[in-house]
Amino acid sequence: MLDILKITVEKSVFGVCHYLAQRMGVRTGRVRLYFIYLSFVTLGSPIVLYLIAAFWLNVRKYMRKSKNILFD
């Protein structure tokens, strides 16, 4: 039951923590944990940065798809 919930949540979130973890070479869970701690300490301001990063990653994904369509 918890595994199904975890998989569903990970598919529905933007993947910012996963992207950052891959870029830094650390585990995704560690990045998420630090993000949660940082959000509590700074009263939620990293959430704004997370949303900006999610928007930017989605824009990059759509730009890559459009480039592939043009060159096919």
mmCIF file of the N, C-alpha and C atoms, coordinates in Angstrom:
data_MODEL
# 
_entry.id   MODEL 
# 
loop_
_atom_site.group_PDB 
_atom_site.id 
_atom_site.type_symbol 
_atom_site.label_atom_id 
_atom_site.label_alt_id 
_atom_site.label_comp_id 
_atom_site.label_asym_id 
_atom_site.label_entity_id 
_atom_site.label_seq_id 
_atom_site.pdbx_PDB_ins_code 
_atom_site.Cartn_x 
_atom_site.Cartn_y 
_atom_site.Cartn_z 
_atom_site.occupancy 
_atom_site.B_iso_or_equiv 
_atom_site.pdbx_formal_charge 
_atom_site.auth_seq_id 
_atom_site.auth_comp_id 
_atom_site.auth_asym_id 
_atom_site.auth_atom_id 
_atom_site.pdbx_PDB_model_num 
ATOM 1   N N  . MET A 1 1  ? 0.817  -1.191 0.000   1.00 0.00 ? 1  MET A N  1 
ATOM 2   C CA . MET A 1 1  ? 0.000  0.000  0.000   1.00 0.00 ? 1  MET A CA 1 
ATOM 3   C C  . MET A 1 1  ? 0.864  1.259  0.000   1.00 0.00 ? 1  MET A C  1 
ATOM 4   N N  . LEU A 1 2  ? 1.868  1.305  0.864   1.00 0.00 ? 2  LEU A N  1 
ATOM 5   C CA . LEU A 1 2  ? 2.737  2.477  0.913   1.00 0.00 ? 2  LEU A CA 1 
ATOM 6   C C  . LEU A 1 2  ? 3.595  2.600  -0.339  1.00 0.00 ? 2  LEU A C  1 
ATOM 7   N N  . ASP A 1 3  ? 3.976  1.463  -0.920  1.00 0.00 ? 3  ASP A N  1 
ATOM 8   C CA . ASP A 1 3  ? 4.770  1.511  -2.149  1.00 0.00 ? 3  ASP A CA 1 
ATOM 9   C C  . ASP A 1 3  ? 3.964  2.112  -3.296  1.00 0.00 ? 3  ASP A C  1 
ATOM 10  N N  . ILE A 1 4  ? 2.693  1.752  -3.381  1.00 0.00 ? 4  ILE A N  1 
ATOM 11  C CA . ILE A 1 4  ? 1.838  2.296  -4.435  1.00 0.00 ? 4  ILE A CA 1 
ATOM 12  C C  . ILE A 1 4  ? 1.682  3.806  -4.254  1.00 0.00 ? 4  ILE A C  1 
ATOM 13  N N  . LEU A 1 5  ? 1.495  4.237  -3.015  1.00 0.00 ? 5  LEU A N  1 
ATOM 14  C CA . LEU A 1 5  ? 1.376  5.665  -2.739  1.00 0.00 ? 5  LEU A CA 1 
ATOM 15  C C  . LEU A 1 5  ? 2.669  6.402  -3.083  1.00 0.00 ? 5  LEU A C  1 
ATOM 16  N N  . LYS A 1 6  ? 3.808  5.814  -2.746  1.00 0.00 ? 6  LYS A N  1 
ATOM 17  C CA . LYS A 1 6  ? 5.097  6.431  -3.041  1.00 0.00 ? 6  LYS A CA 1 
ATOM 18  C C  . LYS A 1 6  ? 5.312  6.564  -4.550  1.00 0.00 ? 6  LYS A C  1 
ATOM 19  N N  . ILE A 1 7  ? 5.014  5.532  -5.300  1.00 0.00 ? 7  ILE A N  1 
ATOM 20  C CA . ILE A 1 7  ? 5.180  5.568  -6.754  1.00 0.00 ? 7  ILE A CA 1 
ATOM 21  C C  . ILE A 1 7  ? 4.261  6.614  -7.378  1.00 0.00 ? 7  ILE A C  1 
ATOM 22  N N  . THR A 1 8  ? 3.022  6.697  -6.893  1.00 0.00 ? 8  THR A N  1 
ATOM 23  C CA . THR A 1 8  ? 2.074  7.674  -7.421  1.00 0.00 ? 8  THR A CA 1 
ATOM 24  C C  . THR A 1 8  ? 2.533  9.103  -7.160  1.00 0.00 ? 8  THR A C  1 
ATOM 25  N N  . VAL A 1 9  ? 2.996  9.355  -5.946  1.00 0.00 ? 9  VAL A N  1 
ATOM 26  C CA . VAL A 1 9  ? 3.459  10.699 -5.606  1.00 0.00 ? 9  VAL A CA 1 
ATOM 27  C C  . VAL A 1 9  ? 4.689  11.066 -6.424  1.00 0.00 ? 9  VAL A C  1 
ATOM 28  N N  . GLU A 1 10 ? 5.621  10.132 -6.585  1.00 0.00 ? 10 GLU A N  1 
ATOM 29  C CA . GLU A 1 10 ? 6.834  10.436 -7.343  1.00 0.00 ? 10 GLU A CA 1 
ATOM 30  C C  . GLU A 1 10 ? 6.539  10.694 -8.813  1.00 0.00 ? 10 GLU A C  1 
ATOM 31  N N  . LYS A 1 11 ? 5.519  10.043 -9.359  1.00 0.00 ? 11 LYS A N  1 
ATOM 32  C CA . LYS A 1 11 ? 5.164  10.300 -10.750 1.00 0.00 ? 11 LYS A CA 1 
ATOM 33  C C  . LYS A 1 11 ? 4.453  11.636 -10.921 1.00 0.00 ? 11 LYS A C  1 
ATOM 34  N N  . SER A 1 12 ? 3.720  12.064 -9.892  1.00 0.00 ? 12 SER A N  1 
ATOM 35  C CA . SER A 1 12 ? 2.940  13.284 -10.038 1.00 0.00 ? 12 SER A CA 1 
ATOM 36  C C  . SER A 1 12 ? 3.709  14.549 -9.677  1.00 0.00 ? 12 SER A C  1 
ATOM 37  N N  . VAL A 1 13 ? 4.824  14.442 -8.967  1.00 0.00 ? 13 VAL A N  1 
ATOM 38  C CA . VAL A 1 13 ? 5.621  15.627 -8.665  1.00 0.00 ? 13 VAL A CA 1 
ATOM 39  C C  . VAL A 1 13 ? 6.517  15.949 -9.850  1.00 0.00 ? 13 VAL A C  1 
ATOM 40  N N  . PHE A 1 14 ? 7.164  17.064 -9.796  1.00 0.00 ? 14 PHE A N  1 
ATOM 41  C CA . PHE A 1 14 ? 7.878  17.571 -10.959 1.00 0.00 ? 14 PHE A CA 1 
ATOM 42  C C  . PHE A 1 14 ? 9.232  16.917 -11.216 1.00 0.00 ? 14 PHE A C  1 
ATOM 43  N N  . GLY A 1 15 ? 9.828  16.294 -10.239 1.00 0.00 ? 15 GLY A N  1 
ATOM 44  C CA . GLY A 1 15 ? 11.118 15.650 -10.431 1.00 0.00 ? 15 GLY A CA 1 
ATOM 45  C C  . GLY A 1 15 ? 12.309 16.558 -10.221 1.00 0.00 ? 15 GLY A C  1 
ATOM 46  N N  . VAL A 1 16 ? 12.118 17.662 -9.556  1.00 0.00 ? 16 VAL A N  1 
ATOM 47  C CA . VAL A 1 16 ? 13.208 18.610 -9.321  1.00 0.00 ? 16 VAL A CA 1 
ATOM 48  C C  . VAL A 1 16 ? 14.265 17.989 -8.412  1.00 0.00 ? 16 VAL A C  1 
ATOM 49  N N  . CYS A 1 17 ? 13.828 17.351 -7.338  1.00 0.00 ? 17 CYS A N  1 
ATOM 50  C CA . CYS A 1 17 ? 14.785 16.738 -6.408  1.00 0.00 ? 17 CYS A CA 1 
ATOM 51  C C  . CYS A 1 17 ? 15.564 15.613 -7.086  1.00 0.00 ? 17 CYS A C  1 
ATOM 52  N N  . HIS A 1 18 ? 14.893 14.846 -7.927  1.00 0.00 ? 18 HIS A N  1 
ATOM 53  C CA . HIS A 1 18 ? 15.576 13.776 -8.654  1.00 0.00 ? 18 HIS A CA 1 
ATOM 54  C C  . HIS A 1 18 ? 16.618 14.355 -9.613  1.00 0.00 ? 18 HIS A C  1 
ATOM 55  N N  . TYR A 1 19 ? 16.269 15.415 -10.299 1.00 0.00 ? 19 TYR A N  1 
ATOM 56  C CA . TYR A 1 19 ? 17.197 16.064 -11.224 1.00 0.00 ? 19 TYR A CA 1 
ATOM 57  C C  . TYR A 1 19 ? 18.420 16.602 -10.481 1.00 0.00 ? 19 TYR A C  1 
ATOM 58  N N  . LEU A 1 20 ? 18.172 17.285 -9.364  1.00 0.00 ? 20 LEU A N  1 
ATOM 59  C CA . LEU A 1 20 ? 19.282 17.833 -8.581  1.00 0.00 ? 20 LEU A CA 1 
ATOM 60  C C  . LEU A 1 20 ? 20.170 16.720 -8.026  1.00 0.00 ? 20 LEU A C  1 
ATOM 61  N N  . ALA A 1 21 ? 19.555 15.631 -7.593  1.00 0.00 ? 21 ALA A N  1 
ATOM 62  C CA . ALA A 1 21 ? 20.330 14.514 -7.056  1.00 0.00 ? 21 ALA A CA 1 
ATOM 63  C C  . ALA A 1 21 ? 21.216 13.892 -8.129  1.00 0.00 ? 21 ALA A C  1 
ATOM 64  N N  . GLN A 1 22 ? 20.696 13.756 -9.327  1.00 0.00 ? 22 GLN A N  1 
ATOM 65  C CA . GLN A 1 22 ? 21.517 13.210 -10.412 1.00 0.00 ? 22 GLN A CA 1 
ATOM 66  C C  . GLN A 1 22 ? 22.668 14.137 -10.745 1.00 0.00 ? 22 GLN A C  1 
ATOM 67  N N  . ARG A 1 23 ? 22.413 15.423 -10.778 1.00 0.00 ? 23 ARG A N  1 
ATOM 68  C CA . ARG A 1 23 ? 23.465 16.396 -11.111 1.00 0.00 ? 23 ARG A CA 1 
ATOM 69  C C  . ARG A 1 23 ? 24.565 16.425 -10.054 1.00 0.00 ? 23 ARG A C  1 
ATOM 70  N N  . MET A 1 24 ? 24.186 16.253 -8.772  1.00 0.00 ? 24 MET A N  1 
ATOM 71  C CA . MET A 1 24 ? 25.166 16.310 -7.691  1.00 0.00 ? 24 MET A CA 1 
ATOM 72  C C  . MET A 1 24 ? 25.761 14.951 -7.367  1.00 0.00 ? 24 MET A C  1 
ATOM 73  N N  . GLY A 1 25 ? 25.160 13.886 -7.856  1.00 0.00 ? 25 GLY A N  1 
ATOM 74  C CA . GLY A 1 25 ? 25.674 12.546 -7.614  1.00 0.00 ? 25 GLY A CA 1 
ATOM 75  C C  . GLY A 1 25 ? 25.357 11.995 -6.230  1.00 0.00 ? 25 GLY A C  1 
ATOM 76  N N  . VAL A 1 26 ? 24.218 12.395 -5.670  1.00 0.00 ? 26 VAL A N  1 
ATOM 77  C CA . VAL A 1 26 ? 23.791 11.892 -4.364  1.00 0.00 ? 26 VAL A CA 1 
ATOM 78  C C  . VAL A 1 26 ? 22.426 11.224 -4.519  1.00 0.00 ? 26 VAL A C  1 
ATOM 79  N N  . ARG A 1 27 ? 21.980 10.580 -3.432  1.00 0.00 ? 27 ARG A N  1 
ATOM 80  C CA . ARG A 1 27 ? 20.687 9.906  -3.473  1.00 0.00 ? 27 ARG A CA 1 
ATOM 81  C C  . ARG A 1 27 ? 19.550 10.922 -3.472  1.00 0.00 ? 27 ARG A C  1 
ATOM 82  N N  . THR A 1 28 ? 18.463 10.566 -4.140  1.00 0.00 ? 28 THR A N  1 
ATOM 83  C CA . THR A 1 28 ? 17.309 11.446 -4.235  1.00 0.00 ? 28 THR A CA 1 
ATOM 84  C C  . THR A 1 28 ? 16.681 11.687 -2.867  1.00 0.00 ? 28 THR A C  1 
ATOM 85  N N  . GLY A 1 29 ? 16.631 10.659 -2.049  1.00 0.00 ? 29 GLY A N  1 
ATOM 86  C CA . GLY A 1 29 ? 16.057 10.800 -0.718  1.00 0.00 ? 29 GLY A CA 1 
ATOM 87  C C  . GLY A 1 29 ? 16.796 11.810 0.134   1.00 0.00 ? 29 GLY A C  1 
ATOM 88  N N  . ARG A 1 30 ? 18.099 11.878 -0.033  1.00 0.00 ? 30 ARG A N  1 
ATOM 89  C CA . ARG A 1 30 ? 18.912 12.832 0.730   1.00 0.00 ? 30 ARG A CA 1 
ATOM 90  C C  . ARG A 1 30 ? 18.569 14.268 0.316   1.00 0.00 ? 30 ARG A C  1 
ATOM 91  N N  . VAL A 1 31 ? 18.400 14.498 -0.980  1.00 0.00 ? 31 VAL A N  1 
ATOM 92  C CA . VAL A 1 31 ? 18.059 15.842 -1.462  1.00 0.00 ? 31 VAL A CA 1 
ATOM 93  C C  . VAL A 1 31 ? 16.672 16.240 -0.963  1.00 0.00 ? 31 VAL A C  1 
ATOM 94  N N  . ARG A 1 32 ? 15.732 15.323 -1.011  1.00 0.00 ? 32 ARG A N  1 
ATOM 95  C CA . ARG A 1 32 ? 14.388 15.618 -0.518  1.00 0.00 ? 32 ARG A CA 1 
ATOM 96  C C  . ARG A 1 32 ? 14.396 15.932 0.975   1.00 0.00 ? 32 ARG A C  1 
ATOM 97  N N  . LEU A 1 33 ? 15.169 15.174 1.728   1.00 0.00 ? 33 LEU A N  1 
ATOM 98  C CA . LEU A 1 33 ? 15.263 15.398 3.165   1.00 0.00 ? 33 LEU A CA 1 
ATOM 99  C C  . LEU A 1 33 ? 15.833 16.780 3.465   1.00 0.00 ? 33 LEU A C  1 
ATOM 100 N N  . TYR A 1 34 ? 16.907 17.161 2.787   1.00 0.00 ? 34 TYR A N  1 
ATOM 101 C CA . TYR A 1 34 ? 17.485 18.486 2.992   1.00 0.00 ? 34 TYR A CA 1 
ATOM 102 C C  . TYR A 1 34 ? 16.537 19.588 2.549   1.00 0.00 ? 34 TYR A C  1 
ATOM 103 N N  . PHE A 1 35 ? 15.790 19.338 1.499   1.00 0.00 ? 35 PHE A N  1 
ATOM 104 C CA . PHE A 1 35 ? 14.811 20.324 1.048   1.00 0.00 ? 35 PHE A CA 1 
ATOM 105 C C  . PHE A 1 35 ? 13.738 20.542 2.117   1.00 0.00 ? 35 PHE A C  1 
ATOM 106 N N  . ILE A 1 36 ? 13.269 19.458 2.728   1.00 0.00 ? 36 ILE A N  1 
ATOM 107 C CA . ILE A 1 36 ? 12.261 19.573 3.782   1.00 0.00 ? 36 ILE A CA 1 
ATOM 108 C C  . ILE A 1 36 ? 12.826 20.322 4.979   1.00 0.00 ? 36 ILE A C  1 
ATOM 109 N N  . TYR A 1 37 ? 14.048 19.970 5.406   1.00 0.00 ? 37 TYR A N  1 
ATOM 110 C CA . TYR A 1 37 ? 14.676 20.666 6.530   1.00 0.00 ? 37 TYR A CA 1 
ATOM 111 C C  . TYR A 1 37 ? 14.851 22.153 6.225   1.00 0.00 ? 37 TYR A C  1 
ATOM 112 N N  . LEU A 1 38 ? 15.310 22.454 5.032   1.00 0.00 ? 38 LEU A N  1 
ATOM 113 C CA . LEU A 1 38 ? 15.518 23.847 4.649   1.00 0.00 ? 38 LEU A CA 1 
ATOM 114 C C  . LEU A 1 38 ? 14.204 24.614 4.608   1.00 0.00 ? 38 LEU A C  1 
ATOM 115 N N  . SER A 1 39 ? 13.127 23.948 4.188   1.00 0.00 ? 39 SER A N  1 
ATOM 116 C CA . SER A 1 39 ? 11.819 24.605 4.157   1.00 0.00 ? 39 SER A CA 1 
ATOM 117 C C  . SER A 1 39 ? 11.336 24.954 5.562   1.00 0.00 ? 39 SER A C  1 
ATOM 118 N N  . PHE A 1 40 ? 11.584 24.074 6.523   1.00 0.00 ? 40 PHE A N  1 
ATOM 119 C CA . PHE A 1 40 ? 11.179 24.369 7.897   1.00 0.00 ? 40 PHE A CA 1 
ATOM 120 C C  . PHE A 1 40 ? 12.013 25.493 8.497   1.00 0.00 ? 40 PHE A C  1 
ATOM 121 N N  . VAL A 1 41 ? 13.301 25.475 8.237   1.00 0.00 ? 41 VAL A N  1 
ATOM 122 C CA . VAL A 1 41 ? 14.192 26.478 8.830   1.00 0.00 ? 41 VAL A CA 1 
ATOM 123 C C  . VAL A 1 41 ? 13.925 27.861 8.257   1.00 0.00 ? 41 VAL A C  1 
ATOM 124 N N  . THR A 1 42 ? 13.673 27.952 6.961   1.00 0.00 ? 42 THR A N  1 
ATOM 125 C CA . THR A 1 42 ? 13.497 29.262 6.317   1.00 0.00 ? 42 THR A CA 1 
ATOM 126 C C  . THR A 1 42 ? 12.031 29.621 6.090   1.00 0.00 ? 42 THR A C  1 
ATOM 127 N N  . LEU A 1 43 ? 11.144 28.924 6.776   1.00 0.00 ? 43 LEU A N  1 
ATOM 128 C CA . LEU A 1 43 ? 9.701  29.196 6.726   1.00 0.00 ? 43 LEU A CA 1 
ATOM 129 C C  . LEU A 1 43 ? 9.105  29.072 5.327   1.00 0.00 ? 43 LEU A C  1 
ATOM 130 N N  . GLY A 1 44 ? 9.557  28.108 4.563   1.00 0.00 ? 44 GLY A N  1 
ATOM 131 C CA . GLY A 1 44 ? 8.921  27.776 3.296   1.00 0.00 ? 44 GLY A CA 1 
ATOM 132 C C  . GLY A 1 44 ? 9.414  28.493 2.071   1.00 0.00 ? 44 GLY A C  1 
ATOM 133 N N  . SER A 1 45 ? 10.438 29.313 2.172   1.00 0.00 ? 45 SER A N  1 
ATOM 134 C CA . SER A 1 45 ? 10.899 30.035 0.986   1.00 0.00 ? 45 SER A CA 1 
ATOM 135 C C  . SER A 1 45 ? 11.492 29.123 -0.096  1.00 0.00 ? 45 SER A C  1 
ATOM 136 N N  . PRO A 1 46 ? 12.075 27.964 0.215   1.00 0.00 ? 46 PRO A N  1 
ATOM 137 C CA . PRO A 1 46 ? 12.558 27.098 -0.867  1.00 0.00 ? 46 PRO A CA 1 
ATOM 138 C C  . PRO A 1 46 ? 11.445 26.543 -1.757  1.00 0.00 ? 46 PRO A C  1 
ATOM 139 N N  . ILE A 1 47 ? 10.218 26.616 -1.290  1.00 0.00 ? 47 ILE A N  1 
ATOM 140 C CA . ILE A 1 47 ? 9.114  26.144 -2.126  1.00 0.00 ? 47 ILE A CA 1 
ATOM 141 C C  . ILE A 1 47 ? 8.999  27.002 -3.382  1.00 0.00 ? 47 ILE A C  1 
ATOM 142 N N  . VAL A 1 48 ? 9.242  28.278 -3.256  1.00 0.00 ? 48 VAL A N  1 
ATOM 143 C CA . VAL A 1 48 ? 9.224  29.174 -4.420  1.00 0.00 ? 48 VAL A CA 1 
ATOM 144 C C  . VAL A 1 48 ? 10.337 28.777 -5.390  1.00 0.00 ? 48 VAL A C  1 
ATOM 145 N N  . LEU A 1 49 ? 11.521 28.507 -4.875  1.00 0.00 ? 49 LEU A N  1 
ATOM 146 C CA . LEU A 1 49 ? 12.628 28.064 -5.728  1.00 0.00 ? 49 LEU A CA 1 
ATOM 147 C C  . LEU A 1 49 ? 12.315 26.723 -6.389  1.00 0.00 ? 49 LEU A C  1 
ATOM 148 N N  . TYR A 1 50 ? 11.663 25.831 -5.662  1.00 0.00 ? 50 TYR A N  1 
ATOM 149 C CA . TYR A 1 50 ? 11.276 24.534 -6.216  1.00 0.00 ? 50 TYR A CA 1 
ATOM 150 C C  . TYR A 1 50 ? 10.311 24.718 -7.382  1.00 0.00 ? 50 TYR A C  1 
ATOM 151 N N  . LEU A 1 51 ? 9.326  25.594 -7.219  1.00 0.00 ? 51 LEU A N  1 
ATOM 152 C CA . LEU A 1 51 ? 8.362  25.827 -8.300  1.00 0.00 ? 51 LEU A CA 1 
ATOM 153 C C  . LEU A 1 51 ? 9.012  26.472 -9.520  1.00 0.00 ? 51 LEU A C  1 
ATOM 154 N N  . ILE A 1 52 ? 9.947  27.365 -9.300  1.00 0.00 ? 52 ILE A N  1 
ATOM 155 C CA . ILE A 1 52 ? 10.679 27.977 -10.414 1.00 0.00 ? 52 ILE A CA 1 
ATOM 156 C C  . ILE A 1 52 ? 11.497 26.917 -11.149 1.00 0.00 ? 52 ILE A C  1 
ATOM 157 N N  . ALA A 1 53 ? 12.169 26.055 -10.393 1.00 0.00 ? 53 ALA A N  1 
ATOM 158 C CA . ALA A 1 53 ? 12.959 24.980 -11.008 1.00 0.00 ? 53 ALA A CA 1 
ATOM 159 C C  . ALA A 1 53 ? 12.063 24.006 -11.756 1.00 0.00 ? 53 ALA A C  1 
ATOM 160 N N  . ALA A 1 54 ? 10.898 23.691 -11.204 1.00 0.00 ? 54 ALA A N  1 
ATOM 161 C CA . ALA A 1 54 ? 9.964  22.788 -11.887 1.00 0.00 ? 54 ALA A CA 1 
ATOM 162 C C  . ALA A 1 54 ? 9.485  23.406 -13.198 1.00 0.00 ? 54 ALA A C  1 
ATOM 163 N N  . PHE A 1 55 ? 9.171  24.685 -13.170 1.00 0.00 ? 55 PHE A N  1 
ATOM 164 C CA . PHE A 1 55 ? 8.748  25.377 -14.390 1.00 0.00 ? 55 PHE A CA 1 
ATOM 165 C C  . PHE A 1 55 ? 9.861  25.338 -15.433 1.00 0.00 ? 55 PHE A C  1 
ATOM 166 N N  . TRP A 1 56 ? 11.101 25.615 -15.009 1.00 0.00 ? 56 TRP A N  1 
ATOM 167 C CA . TRP A 1 56 ? 12.224 25.639 -15.935 1.00 0.00 ? 56 TRP A CA 1 
ATOM 168 C C  . TRP A 1 56 ? 12.486 24.253 -16.534 1.00 0.00 ? 56 TRP A C  1 
ATOM 169 N N  . LEU A 1 57 ? 12.388 23.205 -15.721 1.00 0.00 ? 57 LEU A N  1 
ATOM 170 C CA . LEU A 1 57 ? 12.599 21.855 -16.238 1.00 0.00 ? 57 LEU A CA 1 
ATOM 171 C C  . LEU A 1 57 ? 11.524 21.478 -17.245 1.00 0.00 ? 57 LEU A C  1 
ATOM 172 N N  . ASN A 1 58 ? 10.288 21.884 -16.999 1.00 0.00 ? 58 ASN A N  1 
ATOM 173 C CA . ASN A 1 58 ? 9.217  21.602 -17.966 1.00 0.00 ? 58 ASN A CA 1 
ATOM 174 C C  . ASN A 1 58 ? 9.417  22.366 -19.264 1.00 0.00 ? 58 ASN A C  1 
ATOM 175 N N  . VAL A 1 59 ? 9.869  23.609 -19.178 1.00 0.00 ? 59 VAL A N  1 
ATOM 176 C CA . VAL A 1 59 ? 10.133 24.386 -20.385 1.00 0.00 ? 59 VAL A CA 1 
ATOM 177 C C  . VAL A 1 59 ? 11.248 23.724 -21.193 1.00 0.00 ? 59 VAL A C  1 
ATOM 178 N N  . ARG A 1 60 ? 12.304 23.288 -20.517 1.00 0.00 ? 60 ARG A N  1 
ATOM 179 C CA . ARG A 1 60 ? 13.402 22.615 -21.220 1.00 0.00 ? 60 ARG A CA 1 
ATOM 180 C C  . ARG A 1 60 ? 12.933 21.336 -21.892 1.00 0.00 ? 60 ARG A C  1 
ATOM 181 N N  . LYS A 1 61 ? 12.061 20.582 -21.204 1.00 0.00 ? 61 LYS A N  1 
ATOM 182 C CA . LYS A 1 61 ? 11.553 19.332 -21.779 1.00 0.00 ? 61 LYS A CA 1 
ATOM 183 C C  . LYS A 1 61 ? 10.756 19.602 -23.049 1.00 0.00 ? 61 LYS A C  1 
ATOM 184 N N  . TYR A 1 62 ? 9.889  20.612 -23.028 1.00 0.00 ? 62 TYR A N  1 
ATOM 185 C CA . TYR A 1 62 ? 9.085  20.925 -24.204 1.00 0.00 ? 62 TYR A CA 1 
ATOM 186 C C  . TYR A 1 62 ? 9.927  21.495 -25.335 1.00 0.00 ? 62 TYR A C  1 
ATOM 187 N N  . MET A 1 63 ? 10.975 22.248 -25.002 1.00 0.00 ? 63 MET A N  1 
ATOM 188 C CA . MET A 1 63 ? 11.856 22.774 -26.041 1.00 0.00 ? 63 MET A CA 1 
ATOM 189 C C  . MET A 1 63 ? 12.624 21.642 -26.722 1.00 0.00 ? 63 MET A C  1 
ATOM 190 N N  . ARG A 1 64 ? 13.054 20.663 -25.946 1.00 0.00 ? 64 ARG A N  1 
ATOM 191 C CA . ARG A 1 64 ? 13.753 19.516 -26.545 1.00 0.00 ? 64 ARG A CA 1 
ATOM 192 C C  . ARG A 1 64 ? 12.835 18.713 -27.441 1.00 0.00 ? 64 ARG A C  1 
ATOM 193 N N  . LYS A 1 65 ? 11.577 18.537 -27.021 1.00 0.00 ? 65 LYS A N  1 
ATOM 194 C CA . LYS A 1 65 ? 10.626 17.808 -27.854 1.00 0.00 ? 65 LYS A CA 1 
ATOM 195 C C  . LYS A 1 65 ? 10.377 18.547 -29.157 1.00 0.00 ? 65 LYS A C  1 
ATOM 196 N N  . SER A 1 66 ? 10.256 19.864 -29.105 1.00 0.00 ? 66 SER A N  1 
ATOM 197 C CA . SER A 1 66 ? 9.976  20.623 -30.323 1.00 0.00 ? 66 SER A CA 1 
ATOM 198 C C  . SER A 1 66 ? 11.175 20.602 -31.264 1.00 0.00 ? 66 SER A C  1 
ATOM 199 N N  . LYS A 1 67 ? 12.397 20.587 -30.742 1.00 0.00 ? 67 LYS A N  1 
ATOM 200 C CA . LYS A 1 67 ? 13.574 20.495 -31.601 1.00 0.00 ? 67 LYS A CA 1 
ATOM 201 C C  . LYS A 1 67 ? 13.629 19.145 -32.312 1.00 0.00 ? 67 LYS A C  1 
ATOM 202 N N  . ASN A 1 68 ? 13.270 18.070 -31.588 1.00 0.00 ? 68 ASN A N  1 
ATOM 203 C CA . ASN A 1 68 ? 13.284 16.745 -32.198 1.00 0.00 ? 68 ASN A CA 1 
ATOM 204 C C  . ASN A 1 68 ? 12.249 16.635 -33.305 1.00 0.00 ? 68 ASN A C  1 
ATOM 205 N N  . ILE A 1 69 ? 11.111 17.260 -33.141 1.00 0.00 ? 69 ILE A N  1 
ATOM 206 C CA . ILE A 1 69 ? 10.072 17.210 -34.166 1.00 0.00 ? 69 ILE A CA 1 
ATOM 207 C C  . ILE A 1 69 ? 10.527 17.976 -35.418 1.00 0.00 ? 69 ILE A C  1 
ATOM 208 N N  . LEU A 1 70 ? 11.202 19.092 -35.235 1.00 0.00 ? 70 LEU A N  1 
ATOM 209 C CA . LEU A 1 70 ? 11.633 19.874 -36.386 1.00 0.00 ? 70 LEU A CA 1 
ATOM 210 C C  . LEU A 1 70 ? 12.711 19.171 -37.201 1.00 0.00 ? 70 LEU A C  1 
ATOM 211 N N  . PHE A 1 71 ? 13.565 18.399 -36.544 1.00 0.00 ? 71 PHE A N  1 
ATOM 212 C CA . PHE A 1 71 ? 14.659 17.758 -37.257 1.00 0.00 ? 71 PHE A CA 1 
ATOM 213 C C  . PHE A 1 71 ? 14.341 16.352 -37.732 1.00 0.00 ? 71 PHE A C  1 
ATOM 214 N N  . ASP A 1 72 ? 13.141 15.864 -37.495 1.00 0.00 ? 72 ASP A N  1 
ATOM 215 C CA . ASP A 1 72 ? 12.753 14.519 -37.969 1.00 0.00 ? 72 ASP A CA 1 
ATOM 216 C C  . ASP A 1 72 ? 12.357 14.525 -39.413 1.00 0.00 ? 72 ASP A C  1 
# 
